[in-house]
Amino acid sequence: MEERVSIIMGIFNCAETLSEAIDSIFSQTYKRWKLILCDDGSLDGTYTVAENYRNRYPEKIVLIKNEKNKGLNYTLNRCLEYADTEYIARMDGDDLSLPTRLEKEVIFLDTHPEYDIVSTPMIYFDDQGDFMQGNRSGEPTLRDYIRETPFCHAPSMVRRTAFVAVNGYAVSKKRLRVEDWDLWIRMHAAGYRGFNLDEALYKMRDDRNAFSRRKMKYRINESRVIASAVNELKLSPVYYIRTLRPIIVGLLPNGIYRILHKIKKR
């Protein structure tokens, strides 16, 4: 049975969670997939875990490795070199895809040729259980592209033709942590459209205090990608004022940012 979906997964220091993530792919109701794993210079047993799965399921899993840590954008582009199927889905090594995720995303793209990207809201969980769920749905507006990333990256599925048209992810330190946001902007500018399903089909392992991890250099990258959206999507220059928001938010006291972080996820 010929595969129709390539699932690309950059893995880095996720030995403790990788088995659960891969098992969630094998539990999918949709079976016409292959999983492409690229280890990004892990320092723990991540590669060994992945290798064990590859050895057990060589017909379903492709495993490659970076000689040193190169970042997610570079790593996903390496995965794309092996993704020769009609659709390309994302997945992270510490998350879970719910059983019908691939099936429902494939059905959507099969029946909606006007769209090239589909994603879903995410359920956020940690060792204590689920603690939050996003609720975005529908087709993003142009203004959504300057507010935040318009599609959750990890649960997304994209037509391969869209990836080819924009040459994959931008490999630049200026796009680290915003590589997906940048990708969606460039795809939209090239004429590709996307849609968010209203059903959460993906669980993201997250820290309830994740706000503390967002370094200022990544907030600067957020500002850069907002400026890129204004330029690429030919929006009014007045929207350049939005480039200040990530910097201002990064300077807020943690208590206030914690509230904003929860609102953004929802």
Secondary structure, DSSP 8 states (H G I E B T S, - for coil): ----EEEEEEE-S-HHHHHHHHHHHHT-S---EEEEEEE-S-SSSHHHHHHHHHHH-TTTEEEEE-SS---HHHHHHHHHTT--SSEEEE--TT-EE-TTHHHHHHHHHHH-TT-SEEE--EEEEETTEEEEE----B---TTHHHHS-SS-STT-EEEHHHHHHTTSS--SGGGTT-HHHHHHHHHHHTT--EEE-SS--EEEE--TTGGGG--HHHHHHHHHHHHHHHHHTT--GGGGGGGGHHHHHHTS-HHHHHHHHHHHH-
